[in-house]
Amino acid sequence: MTQQVEPYGWKTKITKEGVELAASYIRNDGYALEKAISKLSPTAARAFGRWADNIADFLHDLCKGWDEAEEYAISYVKDQVRNFLRENTKLSPGTIEEIVVAVDWLLWFVA
């Protein structure tokens, strides 16, 4: 008799772990991501540097309710970060999008 593998929940688990790693990375080593962003947009890099701890806090809070959700994906996380920055900062839409793209890159590397 062979054991069946159930794929349900694997994407959620991997994404959650990736978001937790990204939040930790942003909090502890965010300067490296800030430096990478600066190659594309110095304005976005400065904004990211100012908001890095807040973004990390937001990502950690997002993970707290993870078990209640049926499924999370990186696109959902990006939308939530975008909304967080729109509601809590006076950054331009272009700068917000550049930060969201940087967080997206980070999530793809750690997830």
Backbone as ProteinMPNN parsed JSONL, in Angstrom:
{"seq_chain_A": "MTQQVEPYGWKTKITKEGVELAASYIRNDGYALEKAISKLSPTAARAFGRWADNIADFLHDLCKGWDEAEEYAISYVKDQVRNFLRENTKLSPGTIEEIVVAVDWLLWFVA", "coords_chain_A": {"N_chain_A": [[0.846, -1.17, 0.0], [0.636, 2.175, -0.915], [1.581, 5.402, 0.279], [-0.467, 8.257, 0.256], [0.028, 11.509, -1.003], [-0.923, 14.615, 0.079], [-1.534, 17.624, -1.41], [-2.803, 19.871, -0.438], [-2.655, 22.965, 1.132], [0.125, 23.31, 1.046], [1.152, 25.446, -0.479], [0.266, 27.661, 0.941], [1.637, 27.259, 3.363], [4.335, 27.405, 2.536], [4.412, 30.009, 1.463], [3.784, 31.502, 3.753], [5.999, 30.932, 5.401], [7.943, 32.05, 3.783], [7.196, 34.773, 3.84], [7.56, 35.333, 6.553], [10.337, 34.956, 6.716], [11.143, 36.978, 4.939], [10.242, 39.275, 6.297], [11.857, 39.158, 8.575], [14.366, 39.379, 7.363], [14.134, 41.948, 6.216], [13.953, 43.465, 8.538], [16.415, 42.924, 9.854], [18.504, 42.921, 7.947], [17.925, 44.817, 6.068], [19.275, 46.903, 4.837], [20.774, 45.864, 2.743], [18.848, 45.196, 0.829], [17.831, 47.727, 0.478], [20.052, 48.956, -0.688], [20.144, 47.525, -3.1], [17.71, 48.334, -4.23], [18.317, 50.995, -4.623], [19.789, 51.051, -6.924], [17.912, 51.023, -8.891], [16.07, 52.995, -8.168], [16.768, 55.731, -6.409], [15.058, 57.284, -4.825], [12.999, 55.512, -4.047], [14.58, 53.743, -2.617], [15.464, 55.293, -0.428], [12.973, 55.779, 0.763], [12.193, 53.16, 1.343], [14.175, 52.524, 3.22], [13.43, 54.247, 5.323], [10.947, 53.172, 5.971], [11.296, 50.488, 6.467], [11.273, 49.017, 8.977], [8.595, 49.341, 9.685], [7.336, 48.05, 7.542], [8.303, 45.463, 7.93], [7.131, 44.918, 10.443], [4.43, 44.998, 9.663], [4.331, 42.807, 7.884], [4.908, 40.7, 9.663], [2.64, 40.9, 11.333], [0.7, 40.264, 9.457], [1.195, 37.563, 9.13], [0.361, 36.551, 11.563], [-2.401, 35.982, 11.544], [-2.484, 33.95, 9.795], [-3.147, 31.162, 9.931], [-5.87, 31.176, 9.972], [-6.625, 31.726, 7.461], [-7.551, 30.432, 4.253], [-5.914, 30.228, 2.023], [-2.931, 31.818, 1.108], [-1.135, 33.871, -1.114], [1.743, 35.054, -2.884], [0.987, 37.221, -4.466], [-1.198, 38.225, -3.081], [0.05, 39.097, -0.727], [1.689, 41.115, -1.778], [-0.31, 42.929, -2.628], [-1.362, 43.621, -0.122], [0.852, 44.861, 1.115], [1.173, 47.02, -0.621], [-1.303, 48.367, -0.192], [-0.98, 48.953, 2.546], [1.193, 50.782, 2.477], [0.067, 52.824, 0.906], [-1.988, 53.731, 2.592], [-0.644, 54.548, 4.89], [1.522, 56.173, 4.353], [2.94, 59.012, 2.634], [3.976, 58.523, 0.234], [4.749, 58.525, -3.266], [2.74, 56.974, -5.87], [4.42, 55.639, -7.7], [6.824, 55.248, -6.252], [5.854, 53.659, -4.178], [5.134, 51.397, -5.681], [7.64, 50.56, -6.59], [8.824, 49.768, -4.184], [7.098, 47.682, -3.501], [7.644, 45.905, -5.593], [10.3, 45.292, -4.947], [9.932, 43.96, -2.487], [8.474, 41.821, -3.489], [10.436, 40.549, -5.098], [12.176, 39.736, -3.065], [10.509, 37.95, -1.689], [10.212, 35.928, -3.61], [12.768, 34.933, -3.641], [13.067, 33.851, -1.09], [10.885, 32.231, -0.623]], "CA_chain_A": [[0.0, 0.0, 0.0], [1.436, 3.401, -0.986], [1.066, 6.539, 1.024], [-0.889, 9.349, -0.598], [0.509, 12.837, -0.647], [-1.961, 15.627, -0.05], [-0.907, 18.913, -1.674], [-3.565, 20.969, 0.142], [-2.0, 23.743, 2.167], [1.576, 23.469, 0.899], [1.442, 26.786, -0.991], [0.06, 28.556, 2.065], [2.732, 27.066, 4.317], [5.578, 27.919, 1.952], [4.312, 31.456, 1.373], [3.869, 32.044, 5.114], [7.398, 30.85, 5.815], [8.67, 33.037, 2.993], [6.879, 36.105, 4.349], [8.239, 35.463, 7.843], [11.763, 35.158, 6.426], [11.305, 38.302, 4.336], [10.091, 40.275, 7.368], [13.065, 39.083, 9.395], [15.456, 39.923, 6.554], [13.946, 43.398, 6.121], [14.252, 44.066, 9.839], [17.811, 42.741, 10.27], [19.472, 43.144, 6.871], [17.236, 45.606, 5.055], [20.181, 47.801, 4.125], [21.199, 45.213, 1.494], [17.749, 45.383, -0.116], [17.804, 49.167, 0.201], [21.141, 49.212, -1.64], [19.727, 46.974, -4.394], [16.665, 49.212, -4.751], [18.915, 52.272, -5.019], [20.272, 50.933, -8.307], [16.769, 51.298, -9.753], [15.415, 54.235, -7.769], [17.252, 56.263, -5.137], [13.908, 57.755, -4.042], [12.367, 54.331, -3.44], [15.524, 53.185, -1.642], [15.386, 56.109, 0.793], [11.658, 55.524, 1.367], [12.253, 51.814, 1.916], [14.993, 52.611, 4.43], [12.633, 54.889, 6.375], [9.756, 52.378, 6.289], [11.643, 49.066, 6.558], [10.775, 48.409, 10.215], [7.128, 49.305, 9.613], [6.977, 46.998, 6.581], [8.572, 44.188, 8.609], [6.056, 44.747, 11.434], [3.201, 44.69, 8.938], [4.42, 41.434, 7.384], [4.766, 39.808, 10.823], [1.232, 40.926, 11.726], [-0.043, 39.533, 8.436], [1.394, 36.131, 9.391], [-0.308, 36.142, 12.801], [-3.71, 35.419, 11.242], [-2.307, 33.057, 8.652], [-3.82, 29.878, 10.086], [-7.293, 31.359, 9.748], [-6.849, 31.9, 6.029], [-7.51, 29.188, 3.487], [-4.714, 30.222, 1.188], [-2.296, 33.095, 0.816], [-0.167, 33.798, -2.192], [2.613, 36.221, -2.928], [0.254, 38.355, -5.029], [-1.992, 38.78, -1.99], [0.964, 39.807, 0.16], [2.056, 42.345, -2.48], [-1.458, 43.833, -2.55], [-1.473, 44.105, 1.245], [1.949, 45.812, 1.343], [0.817, 48.204, -1.405], [-2.365, 49.061, 0.536], [-0.389, 49.474, 3.781], [1.986, 51.97, 2.17], [-0.866, 53.878, 0.462], [-2.763, 54.24, 3.726], [0.183, 55.006, 6.008], [2.616, 57.051, 3.937], [2.624, 59.993, 1.593], [4.844, 58.188, -0.891], [4.094, 58.542, -4.578], [2.385, 55.634, -6.348], [5.584, 55.016, -8.323], [7.73, 54.808, -5.192], [5.194, 52.512, -3.529], [5.227, 50.23, -6.559], [9.03, 50.103, -6.591], [9.032, 49.05, -2.927], [6.34, 46.427, -3.617], [8.42, 45.032, -6.485], [11.463, 44.818, -4.185], [9.439, 42.945, -1.549], [8.136, 40.67, -4.331], [11.698, 39.863, -5.418], [12.648, 39.087, -1.845], [9.64, 36.798, -1.418], [10.522, 34.849, -4.563], [14.037, 34.322, -3.264], [13.003, 33.11, 0.173], [9.738, 31.296, -0.579]], "C_chain_A": [[0.896, 1.239, 0.0], [0.747, 4.525, -0.218], [0.693, 7.646, 0.049], [-0.344, 10.664, -0.07], [-0.614, 13.828, -0.915], [-1.311, 16.995, -0.263], [-1.605, 20.09, -0.999], [-2.768, 21.658, 1.246], [-0.516, 23.983, 1.964], [1.936, 24.873, 0.44], [1.301, 27.817, 0.131], [1.223, 28.474, 3.042], [4.035, 27.665, 3.794], [5.545, 29.443, 1.879], [4.435, 32.089, 2.748], [5.316, 32.032, 5.596], [8.243, 31.876, 5.066], [8.441, 34.459, 3.489], [7.555, 36.334, 5.696], [9.746, 35.693, 7.654], [12.02, 36.545, 5.852], [11.215, 39.39, 5.399], [11.339, 40.31, 8.243], [14.256, 39.692, 8.653], [15.354, 41.444, 6.471], [14.339, 44.07, 7.43], [15.755, 44.022, 10.153], [18.844, 43.089, 9.214], [18.893, 43.987, 5.746], [18.131, 46.538, 4.27], [20.645, 47.184, 2.796], [20.112, 45.364, 0.428], [17.634, 46.858, -0.49], [18.874, 49.535, -0.833], [20.783, 48.702, -3.035], [18.664, 47.863, -5.036], [17.267, 50.51, -5.276], [19.461, 52.241, -6.443], [19.166, 51.26, -9.302], [16.137, 52.651, -9.457], [15.934, 54.706, -6.41], [16.106, 56.738, -4.231], [13.238, 56.594, -3.329], [13.283, 53.725, -2.381], [15.474, 53.964, -0.335], [14.068, 55.855, 1.522], [11.633, 54.144, 2.016], [13.04, 51.833, 3.222], [14.22, 53.206, 5.598], [11.505, 53.986, 6.858], [10.05, 50.903, 6.512], [11.09, 48.404, 7.821], [9.256, 48.31, 10.211], [6.651, 48.216, 8.656], [7.19, 45.633, 7.224], [7.5, 43.904, 9.662], [4.756, 44.33, 10.761], [3.213, 43.249, 8.439], [4.286, 40.424, 8.518], [3.308, 39.746, 11.281], [0.366, 40.162, 10.734], [0.047, 38.028, 8.674], [0.658, 35.653, 10.639], [-1.657, 35.494, 12.531], [-3.685, 34.398, 10.13], [-3.113, 31.769, 8.764], [-5.32, 29.973, 9.854], [-7.616, 31.468, 8.263], [-6.77, 30.564, 5.31], [-6.247, 29.125, 2.643], [-4.225, 31.641, 0.98], [-1.313, 32.865, -0.317], [0.633, 35.088, -2.196], [1.876, 37.432, -3.502], [-0.624, 39.018, -3.973], [-1.109, 39.614, -1.066], [1.373, 41.135, -0.485], [0.923, 43.37, -2.406], [-1.583, 44.436, -1.154], [-0.371, 45.114, 1.574], [1.646, 47.116, 0.605], [-0.248, 49.027, -0.659], [-1.841, 49.688, 1.826], [0.367, 50.773, 3.511], [1.096, 53.122, 1.697], [-1.568, 54.535, 1.642], [-1.907, 54.901, 4.803], [1.321, 55.936, 5.633], [2.091, 58.078, 2.947], [3.523, 59.764, 0.382], [4.059, 58.219, -2.187], [3.736, 57.119, -4.995], [3.566, 54.907, -6.992], [6.575, 54.478, -7.3], [7.152, 53.61, -4.458], [5.353, 51.27, -4.388], [6.645, 49.685, -6.611], [9.354, 49.329, -5.315], [8.317, 47.705, -2.973], [7.084, 45.438, -4.509], [9.63, 44.468, -5.748], [11.051, 43.751, -3.179], [9.073, 41.673, -2.311], [9.385, 39.874, -4.688], [12.184, 39.086, -4.213], [11.817, 37.849, -1.544], [9.936, 35.635, -2.371], [11.835, 34.159, -4.213], [13.941, 33.471, -2.013], [11.865, 32.101, 0.239], [10.017, 30.048, -1.38]], "O_chain_A": [[1.81, 1.344, 0.818], [-0.476, 4.58, -0.094], [1.447, 7.941, -0.879], [-0.268, 10.894, 1.137], [-1.179, 13.865, -2.008], [-0.604, 17.479, 0.621], [-1.065, 21.195, -0.983], [-2.274, 21.013, 2.17], [0.056, 24.811, 2.672], [2.92, 25.442, 0.914], [2.116, 28.731, 0.252], [1.735, 29.497, 3.496], [4.75, 28.351, 4.526], [6.536, 30.1, 2.197], [5.114, 33.105, 2.903], [5.798, 33.025, 6.141], [9.143, 32.492, 5.638], [9.375, 35.257, 3.554], [8.07, 37.423, 5.95], [10.35, 36.516, 8.342], [12.987, 37.21, 6.223], [12.018, 40.323, 5.403], [11.816, 41.385, 8.607], [15.053, 40.426, 9.237], [16.349, 42.149, 6.633], [14.982, 45.12, 7.428], [16.302, 44.997, 10.668], [19.951, 43.512, 9.55], [19.326, 43.879, 4.599], [17.792, 46.929, 3.153], [20.882, 47.909, 1.83], [20.413, 45.627, -0.736], [17.37, 47.191, -1.645], [18.625, 50.329, -1.74], [21.077, 49.358, -4.034], [18.707, 48.118, -6.24], [16.784, 51.064, -6.263], [19.581, 53.281, -7.09], [19.434, 51.716, -10.413], [15.72, 53.366, -10.368], [15.577, 54.138, -5.378], [16.184, 56.606, -3.009], [12.942, 56.682, -2.137], [12.805, 53.244, -1.353], [15.444, 53.371, 0.744], [14.043, 55.73, 2.746], [11.108, 53.984, 3.118], [12.624, 51.231, 4.213], [14.334, 52.735, 6.729], [11.143, 54.029, 8.034], [9.117, 50.129, 6.729], [10.495, 47.329, 7.736], [8.692, 47.319, 10.676], [5.664, 47.534, 8.935], [6.352, 44.743, 7.081], [7.014, 42.778, 9.763], [4.067, 43.423, 11.227], [2.211, 42.545, 8.56], [3.622, 39.4, 8.357], [2.797, 38.668, 11.584], [-0.589, 39.491, 11.124], [-0.92, 37.302, 8.444], [0.36, 34.465, 10.757], [-2.028, 34.546, 13.223], [-4.724, 34.023, 9.586], [-3.706, 31.33, 7.778], [-5.972, 28.967, 9.572], [-8.771, 31.315, 7.865], [-6.017, 29.676, 5.708], [-5.592, 28.086, 2.563], [-5.009, 32.55, 0.708], [-0.735, 31.786, -0.448], [0.241, 36.082, -1.585], [2.117, 38.558, -3.067], [-0.777, 40.24, -3.971], [-1.488, 40.717, -0.671], [1.4, 42.166, 0.187], [1.169, 44.549, -2.149], [-1.877, 45.623, -1.013], [-0.631, 46.115, 2.24], [1.846, 48.199, 1.155], [-0.106, 50.242, -0.515], [-2.204, 50.814, 2.167], [0.198, 51.753, 4.237], [1.344, 54.275, 2.049], [-1.722, 55.756, 1.681], [-2.408, 55.737, 5.555], [2.019, 56.438, 6.514], [0.948, 58.009, 2.493], [3.796, 60.682, -0.391], [2.853, 57.97, -2.204], [4.355, 56.163, -4.53], [3.699, 53.692, -6.847], [7.106, 53.38, -7.463], [7.868, 52.657, -4.151], [5.675, 50.199, -3.874], [6.835, 48.47, -6.671], [10.081, 48.337, -5.363], [8.868, 46.696, -2.533], [7.142, 44.248, -4.197], [9.955, 43.291, -5.905], [11.742, 42.744, -3.029], [9.334, 40.569, -1.834], [9.384, 38.647, -4.587], [12.56, 37.919, -4.324], [12.365, 36.807, -1.183], [9.909, 34.476, -1.958], [12.004, 32.963, -4.452], [14.653, 32.475, -1.883], [11.888, 31.203, 1.081], [9.169, 29.159, -1.454]]}, "name": "protein", "num_of_chains": 1, "seq": "MTQQVEPYGWKTKITKEGVELAASYIRNDGYALEKAISKLSPTAARAFGRWADNIADFLHDLCKGWDEAEEYAISYVKDQVRNFLRENTKLSPGTIEEIVVAVDWLLWFVA"}
